[in-house]
Amino acid sequence: MTLITNHMPTAELQALDAAHHMHPFTHGNELGRKGARIITRARGVTLTDSEGNEILDAMAGLWCVNIGYGRDELAEAAARQMKELPYYNTFFQTTHVPAIALADKLAELAPHDLNHVFYAGSGSEANDTNIRMARTYWAQKGKPEKKVIISRKNAYHGSSVGSASLGGMSAMHAQGGLPIPDVHHINQPDWWSEGGAMTPEEFGLARARELEDAILELGQDRVAAFIGEPVQGAGGVIVPPETYWPEIQRICDKYGILLIADEVICGFGRTGQWFASESYGIRPHIMTIAKGLSSGYAPIGGSLVCDEVAEVMNDCDFAHGYTYSGHPVSCAVALENIRILQEEGIVDRAGSEIAPYLRRKWEALADHPLVGEAKIAGLMGSIALTPDKASRARFAADPGTAGLICREECFANNLVMRHVGDRMVISPPLVITKPEIDTLIDRATAALDAAQKRIEAEGLMVPAS
Ligand SMILES: *Cc1c(COP(=O)(O)O)cnc(C)c1O
């Protein structure tokens, strides 16, 4: 057995990867032929690959490395905890200090009366918890028929059977027999693609009112909850019109259904405040958290729960939990992450200084001939690629063709920017500096120029009819 290390030639590592490693959300054989890019180390906002390229990670990994790479304090917190108590569970009337301390910290940070946490190992698991908790809550209140959870098309809530059912990704529903029963999807507030002749404000109201229509159609006595990402992330950083969330809140209040804010991406500073529910004036009963909670240094997620729901749930024996619910090492890492985000003022600076600077630069990309709209919420942004700005046209080519070309040009320019269909998205670490933002924008512009040339040369600059 050969020792596999960073020092092996890239091609050999790629061959081993293709032989034995099945990648998520990937066509295995296609990747096998190309060879995966091998990331060997990272610092701040910069990744290094096995060929020595230095790449600006404008995605913070998968939207999660809010604090940036290479913080030794988090590694030390993990090592300390592993030596003291590497594992114990919280199932059988036991607890431990990291779980207690993190719960206390989260109750302090979270808005409104989200004073309780049910831990999970990931965002997907937390949303599975939410499905069972919302339904159990209503059953406990003598309304077991309130089971339906209303979500949105093109939402992303995770990849497990439950959370992917909540999600509205048709490609995911097409595999493995999803969705589970009693999940209902309404349309998303994506004005650029679907707003037609309406103003964004009119469209935001119209899309929110689909929730009211769905409640009336399904019956108020059957609906348990509505779930939404304050800003849709994996769906393409869809920033809703300002009219959207106040109307959703009004409808949830009026019909007495639970509001679940999935802040797995939005939480922990991404939108410039600790939680997007604060930015958008949302009062959730349950909030899903993960990703930025530990800045991705250790796997952890959870459901923040309001006083009223916690009171009802605490009156029953909820037959639910994960081996790694409240894992002590993950809790210790999350605590250290939050301590640094707070004490170094990283979230505050992201909101007050970095976000406005990035917004100015990002919105200017809308002047590029290939770019329709440029949207941004704090430090998550997107641009829509289009063959014709004036008519907000899609490409005639398959969705994602132009986006993929643009992503390849980003890679060639040492920039990680992801494509979702024909939208390009960013979500950089919150610690990104102004000069690094300049570099990001320079590389994005060079990639857009190169992508435009290729798209034109391949005869793809054609609007769908
Ligand atoms: C990533 C994500 C999830 C799933 O989290 P995992 O940790 O990958 O299971 C859920 N909701 C949203 C909004 C996400 O972006």
PDBQT file of the ligand as one rigid body, heavy atoms in Angstrom, charges set to zero:
ROOT
HETATM    1  C1  LIG A 501     -26.187  23.699   2.403  1.00  0.00    +0.000 C 
HETATM    2  C2  LIG A 501     -27.607  23.939   2.796  1.00  0.00    +0.000 A 
HETATM    3  C3  LIG A 501     -28.340  22.985   3.495  1.00  0.00    +0.000 A 
HETATM    4  C4  LIG A 501     -27.812  21.611   3.776  1.00  0.00    +0.000 C 
HETATM    5  O1  LIG A 501     -26.740  21.620   4.631  1.00  0.00    +0.000 OA
HETATM    6  P1  LIG A 501     -25.748  20.333   4.673  1.00  0.00    +0.000 P 
HETATM    7  O2  LIG A 501     -24.846  20.662   5.806  1.00  0.00    +0.000 OA
HETATM    8  O3  LIG A 501     -25.090  20.264   3.329  1.00  0.00    +0.000 OA
HETATM    9  O4  LIG A 501     -26.580  19.149   4.924  1.00  0.00    +0.000 OA
HETATM   10  C5  LIG A 501     -29.601  23.314   3.926  1.00  0.00    +0.000 A 
HETATM   11  N1  LIG A 501     -30.135  24.522   3.667  1.00  0.00    +0.000 NA
HETATM   12  C6  LIG A 501     -29.466  25.455   2.978  1.00  0.00    +0.000 A 
HETATM   13  C7  LIG A 501     -30.099  26.787   2.748  1.00  0.00    +0.000 C 
HETATM   14  C8  LIG A 501     -28.188  25.194   2.494  1.00  0.00    +0.000 A 
HETATM   15  O5  LIG A 501     -27.543  26.101   1.774  1.00  0.00    +0.000 OA
ENDROOT
TORSDOF 0
